[in-house]
Amino acid sequence: MARPGCCLILTILVLQLSSSFTEGAKLRILAFHPYLSTAEATCASIRTWNSAILNLAEFNCLTAPFTEQGGRSWFLYPNNPNRIEESIAYVIDYMHKTGPYDGVYGFSQGAMMAAYIVAGQEKNMVFAGKSFSGLPRLRFAILHEGGRLEGVIDEVYSTPVKVKTLHSIGKKDARRWLEEEWPQYFVNPTVVRSEMEHTFLTNQNMGKVTIYIRSSSVFSKLPIVE
């Protein structure tokens, strides 16, 4: 029997989440692109996903505020916490203008940003003078091939993050060790592994994923694959 892949898991996840909201309404998900990429590239990748997901969720892809090496970035290397705070403030301002959002999605550096957003909101933090006050709580985060930045705004991880998270880890990713350590900082992580290197999610590599269910949250009804 064929094993359910990540595309199926994301579809079921979105179906379960959508049942918590107004009937017929799509989930609104704010998407963050990786280092030296763009919102357009991320949205182009998302448009290749299973139509069952796209029929239930609307992805709004945001371009990072900083330019580096001909691309866009959320923060510069080596890690600059001031720039990260500026980026988070930029996102908060964008959410006030275009929200509300039900959840966030990010790949690589974008996943790190997505985590800063859900954790910062949960802890009522203020970044560069910008507050989450007045914004509805984000309910979930889909974090693809990202990790924690040690020593950079560590306050967001001062206590485990309670927001439900789906962590996608590439077994062939050179940064896999960061991805494997990351879920320990979250209360309700679901971990999905694939044979991928460091690349955008697609339907092709979604089908090669192993699913591990780690909580009794909204993800608990997903099929467990050994």
Secondary structure, 3 states (H helix, E strand, C coil): CCCCCHHHHHHHHHHHHHCCCCCCCCEEEEEECCCCECHHHHHHHHCCCCHHHHCCEEEEEECCCEEECCEEECCCCCCCHHHHHHHHHHHHHHHHHHCCCCEEEEECHHHHHHHHHHHHHHCCCEECCEECCCCCCCCEEEEECCCCCCCCCHHHHCCCECCEEEEEEECCCCCHHHHHHHHHHECCEEEEEECCCCCCCCHHHHCCCEEECCCCCHHHHCCCCC
